[in-house]
Amino acid sequence: NENDADGDVVCGDVDSCEYDPENDSDGDLTCGDVDSCPYDNENDADGDAICGDVDSCEDDAENDSDGDLACGDVDSCPYDSENDADGDAICGDVDSCEYDAENDSDGDLTCGDVDSCPYDNENDADGDVVCGDVDSCEYDPENDSDGDLTCGDVD
């Protein structure tokens, strides 16, 4: 045996880790010079090739897959970095209207967050800049211009 090859002030003939100056610092019974995770006593318990002492998600092999600082095992939307931005319980990575909590409520294939008439599936059919859901004359662009209380499209 070499006399204290690792410089830890323990002679090689009695040093349990004769080439590890920290003498198995993590206490996992594997000397640091041959330990793949010398400061992680569970030696990468989640098997993601990141030692637990530096793994931000040490119990989650997928880690933070979407970059939102939440580990996959507690991340309600592990592939959506905004974690369901519209709060409709559908993660953005599978939500066809990721910023519209009502998910195109009028069914016109335009999400409410970008739909000028989110409750009018014809999107102001008469072009009078009044959405059909609140337009008293939804097919009369002049909105009963003669004031007879009958919309022009049936007047």
VENWOSUL-V833757 format. One record per residue. N is the residue number from 1. SS is DSSP state (H for helix, E for strand, - for the rest). PSI is psi in radians with two decimals (NA if undefined). D_FIRST is the distance of its C-alpha to the first C-alpha in whole Angstrom. Layout:
N,SS,PSI,D_FIRST
N,SS,PSI,D_FIRST
//
This chain:
1,-,2.53,0
2,-,2.61,4
3,-,1.76,6
4,-,1.05,9
5,-,-0.50,9
6,-,-0.05,12
7,-,0.49,14
8,-,0.18,15
9,-,0.43,14
10,-,2.12,12
11,-,2.51,9
12,-,-0.58,6
13,-,-0.27,6
14,-,0.05,10
15,-,2.04,10
16,-,-0.38,12
17,-,1.37,12
18,-,-0.23,9
19,-,0.30,11
20,-,1.84,14
21,-,-0.30,15
22,-,0.01,18
23,-,1.10,16
24,-,1.10,19
25,-,-0.48,22
26,-,-0.09,24
27,-,0.43,23
28,-,0.18,24
29,-,0.36,21
30,-,2.11,19
31,-,2.47,17
32,-,-0.55,18
33,-,-0.27,17
34,-,0.07,18
35,-,2.13,21
36,-,-0.41,24
37,-,1.38,26
38,-,-0.25,23
39,-,0.31,26
40,-,1.87,28
41,-,-0.19,27
42,-,0.00,30
43,-,1.07,28
44,-,1.13,32
45,-,-0.58,34
46,-,-0.05,37
47,-,0.48,35
48,-,0.17,37
49,-,0.34,34
50,-,2.06,34
51,-,2.49,31
52,-,-0.51,33
53,-,-0.27,32
54,-,0.06,34
55,-,2.05,37
56,-,-0.35,40
57,-,1.21,41
58,-,-0.24,38
59,-,0.23,40
60,-,1.95,42
61,-,-0.45,41
62,-,-0.26,44
63,-,-2.56,43
64,-,1.40,46
65,-,-0.40,48
66,-,0.04,51
67,-,0.33,50
68,-,0.18,52
69,-,0.28,49
70,-,2.27,49
71,-,2.58,47
72,-,-0.56,48
73,-,-0.26,48
74,-,0.02,50
75,-,2.00,52
76,-,-0.43,55
77,-,1.39,56
78,-,-0.26,52
79,-,0.30,54
80,-,1.84,56
81,-,-0.32,55
82,-,-0.01,58
83,-,1.08,58
84,-,1.15,62
85,-,-0.60,63
86,-,-0.05,67
87,-,0.47,66
88,-,0.17,68
89,-,0.35,65
90,-,2.06,64
91,-,2.49,61
92,-,-0.53,62
93,-,-0.25,60
94,-,0.04,62
95,-,2.08,65
96,-,-0.40,68
97,-,1.32,69
98,-,-0.24,66
99,-,0.28,68
100,-,1.81,71
101,-,-0.41,71
102,-,-0.04,74
103,-,1.09,73
104,-,1.11,76
105,-,-0.49,78
106,-,-0.06,82
107,-,0.42,80
108,-,0.19,81
109,-,0.36,78
110,-,2.09,77
111,-,2.49,75
112,-,-0.52,76
113,-,-0.26,74
114,-,0.06,76
115,-,2.12,79
116,-,-0.39,82
117,-,1.36,84
118,-,-0.23,81
119,-,0.30,83
120,-,1.86,86
121,-,-0.19,85
122,-,-0.03,88
123,-,1.10,86
124,-,1.11,90
125,-,-0.60,92
126,-,-0.04,95
127,-,0.42,93
128,-,0.22,94
129,-,0.43,91
130,-,2.07,91
131,-,2.49,89
132,-,-0.53,91
133,-,-0.25,89
134,-,0.05,91
135,-,2.09,94
136,-,-0.40,97
137,-,1.32,99
138,-,-0.25,96
139,-,0.27,97
140,-,1.83,100
141,-,-0.31,99
142,-,-0.03,101
143,-,1.07,101
144,-,1.01,104
145,-,-0.41,106
146,-,-0.06,109
147,-,0.37,108
148,-,0.20,110
149,-,0.31,107
150,-,2.17,107
151,-,2.53,104
152,-,-0.48,105
153,-,-0.27,104
154,-,0.02,106
155,-,NA,109
//
